[in-house]
Amino acid sequence: MTIFATKSVSPTEFDTIQNVIGHLQMRLGAYDVMMLSTMPTKSSKCEVYIGLPDARLLAPFPGFRPVDRASIPSGLISLVARDDGFAQSFPDIARKIGRRT
């Protein structure tokens, strides 16, 4: 079962997280490895949401806290996600990408 976690990050942290998530997705080839984010605020921070197939994979992401998928906001930007089958596997999350409620 996919677990979701979130953290408010700076631009420096953002690049590191995106690289680790990208490598993890390539290594696992999994649908449930993803990275989504909100638009950066005036302070240049943004809220990053990651999805992982197992809570043990959170280890390389210090400071991320688990979050219920229902509380993930709309209007997200998809940064790392497989195109093939993502919407079918995660219809609730796919509906939150690019739409604000």
C-alpha distance (Angstrom), angle and dihedral (degrees) to the residues before:
residue distance angle dihedral
M1 . . .
T2 3.78 . .
I3 3.78 116.4 .
F4 3.78 122.4 -156.1
A5 3.79 127.8 -150.4
T6 3.79 135.0 177.6
K7 3.78 141.9 -157.8
S8 3.80 137.0 171.5
V9 3.81 105.0 -120.5
S10 3.79 141.3 -173.5
P11 3.82 122.3 -128.1
T12 3.82 90.0 -99.6
E13 3.80 93.2 54.6
F14 3.80 90.7 42.3
D15 3.82 93.8 64.5
T16 3.80 92.8 47.9
I17 3.80 92.8 49.4
Q18 3.80 92.2 47.5
N19 3.81 91.1 51.7
V20 3.82 93.5 49.2
I21 3.83 92.5 46.5
G22 3.81 91.3 47.4
H23 3.80 92.6 51.4
L24 3.80 91.3 45.2
Q25 3.79 92.0 51.5
M26 3.80 92.0 48.9
R27 3.81 91.5 47.9
L28 3.81 95.3 47.3
G29 3.80 98.4 30.8
A30 3.79 86.2 -148.1
Y31 3.81 130.0 158.6
D32 3.76 90.3 -146.6
V33 3.81 96.9 62.4
M34 3.78 106.4 93.2
M35 3.78 144.3 144.9
L36 3.78 123.2 -152.4
S37 3.79 130.0 170.3
T38 3.76 144.8 -173.0
M39 3.79 121.0 -122.4
P40 3.83 112.7 -81.6
T41 3.81 116.0 -96.3
K42 3.79 126.6 -133.1
S43 3.80 87.8 -84.5
S44 3.84 88.1 57.9
K45 3.79 91.0 -115.9
C46 3.76 122.6 126.8
E47 3.76 134.6 -173.8
V48 3.80 111.0 -110.5
Y49 3.79 122.1 -158.8
I50 3.77 120.5 -164.1
G51 3.78 128.8 -170.3
L52 3.79 120.7 -154.7
P53 3.80 133.3 176.5
D54 3.81 93.4 -129.7
A55 3.81 135.1 25.9
R56 3.80 90.1 -130.8
L57 3.81 88.2 69.3
L58 3.83 89.6 67.1
A59 3.83 90.2 80.2
P60 3.86 95.0 93.6
F61 3.82 89.8 51.3
P62 3.81 107.6 70.1
G63 3.78 116.2 -168.7
F64 3.80 95.7 23.2
R65 3.78 112.9 129.8
P66 3.79 124.8 -156.2
V67 3.79 114.8 -104.8
D68 3.79 133.5 -169.4
R69 3.80 109.1 -109.5
A70 3.81 90.7 -131.5
S71 3.82 89.5 64.1
I72 3.81 93.8 54.8
P73 3.82 105.8 113.5
S74 3.78 128.8 -124.7
G75 3.79 122.9 -113.4
L76 3.79 95.4 59.0
I77 3.78 127.3 156.4
S78 3.80 115.5 -130.3
L79 3.80 108.9 -133.5
V80 3.79 104.8 162.7
A81 3.79 118.7 17.0
R82 3.77 135.2 121.8
D83 3.77 113.1 -104.9
D84 3.77 94.8 -152.3
G85 3.77 109.7 81.2
F86 3.81 98.9 -14.5
A87 3.81 95.6 120.6
Q88 3.80 91.3 46.0
S89 3.80 93.3 48.1
F90 3.83 96.4 42.0
P91 3.82 108.2 23.3
D92 3.81 93.0 157.6
I93 3.82 92.3 53.2
A94 3.82 93.6 41.2
R95 3.81 89.4 56.5
K96 3.82 89.4 56.4
I97 3.79 94.3 58.0
G98 3.78 113.2 101.7
R99 3.80 94.9 -9.5
R100 3.76 125.2 104.3
T101 3.78 122.1 -155.7
